[in-house]
Amino acid sequence: MKKMLLVLMVGLVGSALSGCAKDSGEPYYDYPYSNPNENVNGESYDEIVEAPFIRTEDMQVSTFSADVDTASYSNVRRFLNDDEVPPVDSVRIEELVNYFNYDLTLPSDGEVFGITSEIHQAPWNSEHDLLMIGLKTEAIEFENTEGSNLVFLLDTSGSMGNSDKLPLLQTAMILLVDQLRPQDRITIVTYAGSAGVVLDGADGTDKEEIIEKINSLYASGSTNGANGIGLAYDKAMEYFIEGGVNRVILGTDGDFNVGTSSVAALEELIEEKRESGVYFSVLGFGTGNLQDSKMEALADSGNGVYYYIDSVLEAKKVFVDELGGSLVTVAKDVKLQVEFNPMYVKAYRLIGYENRTLNYDDFNNNEVDAGDIGAGHEVIAYYEIIPQTSNEVVNELLFDEVPELKYDGSNYENEIMTLKINFKDPESNMDQSTSHIQTNSSSEMSDTFKFSSAVVEFGLLLRNSEYKGNSDFDTVISRALTSLEDDVNGYRAEFIDLVIKAKDLME
């Protein structure tokens, strides 16, 4: 087994090199995600280092974890609506793309995922191709689900006093209360200096009492989030519903400044508790001291989702329109592994998912945690591909050898890649898998590809990515305008407005 060497481009501190590992089995590369980058407003974002192009002759397998978080999109929207250019590290391209609904293939009977893939010329580089991979789960109407045991862990510290923080959180919760059924339970735990129970296991018939307790909340004191998390889990276990939804939902600006405040300690606590079947999601609020990096890490540790709520409309999206997906998990530890055919692909680059890449051996390793997908969720990932016919020179990256490759020189000239998906059933915890092949056949570009690739291109422009090629705000707008059919909630039209604002700010 050859020892790893990394020949990185100038200025590249870390890289998204899935499959790369030291002899010790630990990742060679180290994403600087544990080193938050604070902007002038005091907000904290983890540094993102974009993946380079990887030659298939060096490593033809790419492995990463699914991600259904959407916080980055609504946070970017907040900046643009305030006539500010978003901080580069607030722009997570996969979360921008996965904010929207698409016309992806539904699962067939007995399957968890429907799988869609398309390949077309890259809009920002006519010499490259762009491969889209999409997953979709069956939607579940919330009223048809088993009972839900929801424990809201609310930050009521002084930093939450602004109108875009606790008052908006209260409005969001009231929207949820309207959806509650008799079999649902809700508990409210607050923390500010010390933790306390404001509402203890009320059921869906107690809507007036629940709303009264929500309206009674006010912001004061310092923050001791660690104590609150422990109490919230105790309540979640007290009212645990077998076969139902059991979830702690943290609402905060992320400013844990008293008590156990290290991300590592909080992650360890949440990872331990998730084994009980209680998941942990995060709702981020406010401006000025948003601790984005911390909140994303906590949600990831708790098999949960991280949302950023910037408006009442976003609260409605999360707690009304998409409530089933927000609460009901249908697949745990979802890992994707793409093997590229070197007969067609000279090099590839995964766009986004920088903090979700995995080593090759992690794909079949049950000890390695990965993302979870809810009912009705859609996940899209894009690879930019340099065809084998290209004369473009790509830097060499050497890896440990990978055994048992499909494309080992055999005759697969009609295939571009094979996708494998590993995941666990959330109830039985049993391993499951599925696969999909993308052939080299051409097809008409779908509206899903047009719009989602426009979102990707927008992300490249916001990040001023070194891989943006000939990206242009006008081409983003033009392509998005061709795919506005069935824009029921107006999210796509709003996206175009944001692109126009970004163009005015950045050009």
Number of C-alpha atoms within 10 A of each C-alpha: 8 9 11 16 14 15 11 14 10 6 7 12 14 18 24 29 29 27 25 28 20 14 13 7 11 11 16 20 16 12 19 16 17 15 12 18 18 18 13 9 10 13 21 24 24 21 20 24 20 22 21 23 23 26 23 22 15 16 24 23 23 26 25 29 22 24 25 24 27 22 27 26 24 19 25 25 24 21 18 19 14 11 13 15 18 19 18 18 20 24 22 25 25 26 24 25 28 23 21 20 17 20 13 21 17 19 15 12 8 6 12 21 25 19 23 18 20 21 24 18 15 20 22 19 16 12 15 17 20 22 22 20 20 22 22 25 25 20 17 18 15 22 12 8 14 15 22 27 28 25 29 24 27 26 32 25 25 15 22 27 15 14 11 17 24 26 18 20 27 20 18 22 20 19 18 16 22 13 15 20 17 13 14 21 24 23 22 23 24 27 25 23 19 17 23 16 17 15 18 15 20 17 19 20 15 15 19 11 13 24 17 12 14 20 14 10 16 15 18 16 14 19 25 23 29 22 19 24 24 16 18 28 23 14 21 26 17 11 18 21 19 13 13 18 21 26 27 26 24 27 27 27 28 27 23 21 14 16 13 14 16 13 16 14 12 19 18 13 17 23 20 12 19 17 11 13 21 23 27 27 24 28 23 24 27 26 19 13 18 23 24 24 23 25 27 24 18 25 25 24 25 27 25 28 29 26 27 28 27 23 19 15 13 16 23 18 16 22 22 19 15 19 21 22 25 25 27 24 21 23 23 24 24 22 27 23 23 19 20 27 25 23 20 20 21 25 28 27 21 24 21 26 21 24 20 16 25 26 23 21 15 21 25 12 11 13 9 13 19 25 24 26 31 25 23 22 26 29 24 24 25 25 20 22 26 27 19 16 11 12 10 12 10 14 15 15 20 18 21 18 14 15 7 7 12 13 19 12 11 8 9 16 14 14 18 22 24 18 20 17 21 22 27 19 16 18 14 7 12 10 15 14 15 15 13 16 17 19 16 14 10 9 9 9 12 13 17 20 28 18 24 26 23 25 28 23 26 27 26 24 24 24 21 14 15 10 20 19 16 13 19 16 20 12 16 24 21 14 20 24 16 11 18 15 9 9 12 9 11 10 14 21 16 12 20 20 16 20 23 17 18 23 17 11 12 13 6
